[in-house]
Amino acid sequence: MTKIEEFEKRIIDTGLSDDDFAEYEKLLRRVHNSFLKLQHCYTTAIQFPVNRADSAVALIEWGLDKFPSTWSPTYSALDYIGRIRERNGQYRLAYEAYLRAADVLGEDHLSYSQTLSGSLMWMLLHIDNFTYSKQLEDYYNAFNCIDDFEKAFVNNEFRLYVAETVILLHYGKSVEAREAYENAIKLSKTGFVSRIQNVLDRHYVKDVLRNTPECRLFLKSFPKKSN
């Protein structure tokens, strides 16, 4: 294990102090360029425990400040901030981080923008308590344009069905909304196997749904089917 790896393991296991930033900067001098230095910061931060989200984000923000780079690692760093906030239930902070990531993409990198729209859509649903907005529909339309393989990941498929349920309810399309709702329920059942799990098995990847308490409550509140 290198000195950098030892240092990163220590701050993941025991926490990050103010003095550690100076030590990390010295160690990262051995890393070839800003791209890789920033990458060290966000790939280390994402491994921090959930209850140290603020510390993890502080490390990434420090990396963004110290090692300005091209759009790709900058986008990844901001996306990781969003993921860290999202898994901690800090949905508005996650949404703000994803918006910063969207600003980095600008009008370019369409496939990244489409994928990011899914994260923005999911956070907006949580912020707005699973109610309709035009912005939500715009995110849904963009995210729905991802390629078929990416769409087949269970979390992507599930999020699209949940958003579709909200949008269809807004337009009074109760039959279609129920169909989307039932598809979301099917995907959330224990033991559900992803449509692409056989492909992912070759890469030792398990496609598992990451639902939230807020989404489960929304689905539970869906009107019962009349006899």
Helices and strands as residue ranges (DSSP letters): H 3-14, H 18-28, H 34-45, G 50-52, H 53-66, H 71-87, H 91-105, H 110-127, H 134-143, H 148-151, H 154-170, H 174-188, H 197-200, G 201-203, H 213-220
